[in-house]
Amino acid sequence: MSINVNKSSNSNGAESRLEKATHLPLVKINFILMACSAALIVLGFLLMLGGSSTTSEFNADIFSSRRIIIGPTIAFLGFVAMGISIIYKPKNRD
């Protein structure tokens, strides 16, 4: 029983580096999409920011639609977009 091990005949290693670069799981577009998704998440959390109510003073702004509907929705969409941007695979990967 013999084991056949395929070894590259290229002596300079440039081809192997190029081969490794083309087989990376994430490419430039993935990182761009992840940055946009992270910006959406941060925007959603920033929209949820605001003053709080204390025992001596009630702040009715804690029930505004910006803080309880729009902000969490944008943050949630950012998290969904982050998942999509990680698993996105471009069609023309050579």
C-alpha positions in Angstrom: 0.0 0.0 0.0 1.5 3.3 -1.1 0.4 6.8 -0.3 0.6 9.3 -3.1 1.3 12.9 -1.8 0.9 15.7 -4.4 3.6 18.2 -4.0 3.9 21.4 -6.0 6.6 21.5 -8.6 6.8 25.3 -8.2 10.1 26.2 -6.4 9.4 29.9 -5.7 6.1 29.7 -3.8 4.5 32.6 -5.7 1.9 30.4 -7.2 1.0 28.9 -3.9 0.5 32.3 -2.3 -1.7 33.3 -5.2 -3.6 30.0 -4.8 -4.1 30.7 -1.1 -5.4 34.2 -1.8 -8.0 33.0 -4.2 -9.4 30.4 -1.8 -10.0 32.8 1.1 -13.5 32.4 2.5 -14.1 36.2 2.7 -13.2 38.7 0.0 -13.2 42.5 -0.2 -17.0 42.8 -0.8 -17.7 40.8 2.4 -15.7 43.2 4.5 -17.4 46.2 2.9 -20.8 44.7 3.6 -19.8 43.9 7.2 -18.6 47.5 7.7 -22.0 48.8 6.4 -23.8 46.3 8.7 -21.8 47.5 11.7 -22.7 51.1 10.8 -26.4 50.1 10.8 -26.0 48.4 14.2 -24.3 51.5 15.7 -26.9 53.8 14.1 -29.7 51.7 15.7 -28.1 51.9 19.1 -27.5 55.6 18.7 -31.2 56.1 17.9 -32.1 54.3 21.1 -30.0 56.7 23.2 -31.6 59.5 25.3 -32.3 60.7 28.7 -33.8 58.5 31.3 -36.6 58.9 33.8 -35.6 59.3 37.5 -37.7 58.9 40.6 -38.1 62.7 40.9 -38.7 63.5 37.2 -40.6 61.5 34.5 -39.2 61.7 31.0 -41.9 60.9 28.4 -39.3 60.7 25.7 -38.5 57.1 26.7 -41.7 56.1 24.9 -41.0 57.9 21.6 -41.2 55.8 18.5 -37.6 56.6 17.6 -36.4 54.9 20.8 -38.8 51.9 20.9 -39.5 51.1 17.2 -37.1 52.7 14.8 -33.8 52.2 16.7 -34.3 48.6 17.5 -35.6 47.8 14.0 -32.5 49.4 12.4 -30.2 47.5 14.9 -32.0 44.2 14.2 -31.7 44.8 10.4 -28.0 45.5 10.9 -27.5 42.2 12.7 -29.4 40.3 9.9 -27.3 42.2 7.3 -24.1 41.2 9.2 -25.1 37.5 8.9 -25.8 37.9 5.2 -22.6 39.7 4.6 -20.6 36.9 6.2 -22.2 34.2 4.1 -22.4 36.2 0.9 -20.4 34.5 -1.9 -19.8 36.6 -5.1 -20.7 34.8 -8.3 -17.6 35.7 -10.2 -14.9 34.3 -7.8 -12.3 32.9 -10.1 
